[in-house]
Amino acid sequence: MTVSLRVYNRMIQSPRELTHLLRQGKLIGLADETGFSVAADPQNDAAVAQLLQLQFELGTPYLPTILTQTTEQVGMYVVRMPEIAFDLVEFARKPLTVLYEQGKNVAPVLLEKSPEIAIRRSLNADIQRFLGGYGKGLLTLPFETNTLPAQAQAAIEGGMGQVVSTIQKPQIMRLGFNGEVEFIRR
């Protein structure tokens, strides 16, 4: 069973329309193997602030996470990427969120509380194609559920993707500059 993302009873927008929304600082909904998320352009100050406000209002414990298409795209958001990170990210067959010590190329408000940045490479082919067309990653607020909370649904202006009935919660690990590994969730 799959659940499709519907936005205000409209059909899902085209990648071109979603790209336009993101570039205008709007939030969109994404659905993939880890469930539903709300996404923003990671470099748009207003959109990132809106996403962080949504996180605060909903009290969600999940970290805002950069979602990337490829391992190479991960390097766009990390000051120093340990060599082991390439293999960990590239060969992950299950969702894997990695916390890196120092982020970059994101709205400053995201790194105000902590310089750490959470990044996950998408395993969903449709989302990967969208990210490839967009040319960079997206900052997502994951919910790890097969439904979006009403407040999140009201905040988004478009969306794409399908979530399967069995959601795969990502493993979460912290990776130090020198390759030190600490699992937070296995």
Backbone hydrogen bonds, N-H to C=O, Kabsch-Sander energy under -0.5 kcal/mol:
donor,donor_aa,acceptor,acceptor_aa,energy
3,V,163,V,-2.7
5,L,161,G,-1.5
6,R,4,S,-0.6
7,V,10,R,-1.1
8,Y,6,R,-0.6
10,R,7,V,-2.5
13,Q,159,G,-0.7
18,L,14,S,-2.4
19,T,15,P,-2.6
20,H,16,R,-2.0
21,L,17,E,-2.3
22,L,18,L,-2.6
23,R,19,T,-2.4
24,Q,20,H,-1.3
25,G,22,L,-1.8
26,K,21,L,-2.4
27,L,155,A,-0.5
28,I,39,A,-2.2
29,G,158,G,-2.8
30,L,37,S,-2.6
31,A,160,M,-1.4
32,D,35,G,-1.8
35,G,32,D,-1.8
36,F,145,T,-2.3
37,S,30,L,-2.5
38,V,141,L,-1.6
39,A,28,I,-3.5
40,A,139,L,-2.4
44,N,41,D,-1.4
45,D,43,Q,-0.8
48,V,44,N,-2.7
49,A,45,D,-2.4
50,Q,46,A,-2.1
51,L,47,A,-2.2
52,L,48,V,-2.6
53,Q,49,A,-2.2
54,L,50,Q,-2.1
55,Q,51,L,-2.2
56,F,52,L,-2.2
57,E,53,Q,-2.9
58,L,54,L,-2.3
59,G,55,Q,-1.3
60,T,55,Q,-1.2
65,T,140,T,-3.0
66,I,118,A,-3.1
67,L,138,L,-3.4
68,T,66,I,-0.5
68,T,120,R,-2.3
74,V,70,T,-0.9
74,V,71,T,-0.7
75,G,71,T,-0.9
75,G,72,E,-0.5
76,M,73,Q,-1.2
77,Y,74,V,-2.1
78,V,75,G,-0.6
79,V,102,Q,-2.6
85,A,82,P,-1.5
86,F,82,P,-0.7
86,F,83,E,-1.0
87,D,83,E,-0.8
88,L,84,I,-2.4
89,V,85,A,-2.7
90,E,86,F,-2.7
91,F,87,D,-2.3
92,A,89,V,-0.7
97,T,171,Q,-3.4
98,V,96,L,-0.5
98,V,119,I,-2.9
99,L,173,M,-3.2
100,Y,98,V,-0.6
100,Y,117,I,-2.8
101,E,175,L,-0.7
103,G,115,P,-2.5
104,K,77,Y,-1.5
107,A,42,P,-3.1
110,L,107,A,-1.9
111,L,107,A,-0.6
111,L,108,P,-1.0
112,E,109,V,-0.7
117,I,100,Y,-2.0
118,A,64,P,-0.6
119,I,98,V,-2.3
120,R,66,I,-3.0
121,R,96,L,-0.6
122,S,68,T,-2.9
125,A,123,L,-0.5
128,Q,124,N,-2.7
129,R,125,A,-2.3
130,F,126,D,-2.1
131,L,127,I,-2.8
132,G,128,Q,-2.4
133,G,129,R,-2.2
134,Y,130,F,-2.3
135,G,131,L,-1.9
136,K,131,L,-0.6
138,L,67,L,-1.9
139,L,40,A,-2.7
140,T,65,T,-3.4
140,T,138,L,-0.6
141,L,38,V,-3.0
143,F,36,F,-2.4
144,E,36,F,-0.8
153,Q,149,P,-2.7
154,A,150,A,-2.2
155,A,151,Q,-1.0
156,I,152,A,-1.1
157,E,27,L,-2.8
160,M,29,G,-1.8
162,Q,31,A,-0.7
163,V,3,V,-2.2
165,S,1,M,-1.8
167,I,165,S,-0.9
168,Q,33,E,-2.8
169,K,167,I,-0.8
171,Q,95,P,-2.5
172,I,185,R,-2.6
173,M,97,T,-2.4
174,R,182,E,-3.2
175,L,99,L,-2.9
176,G,180,E,-2.7
179,G,176,G,-1.9
182,E,174,R,-2.1
184,I,172,I,-3.0
185,R,172,I,-2.1
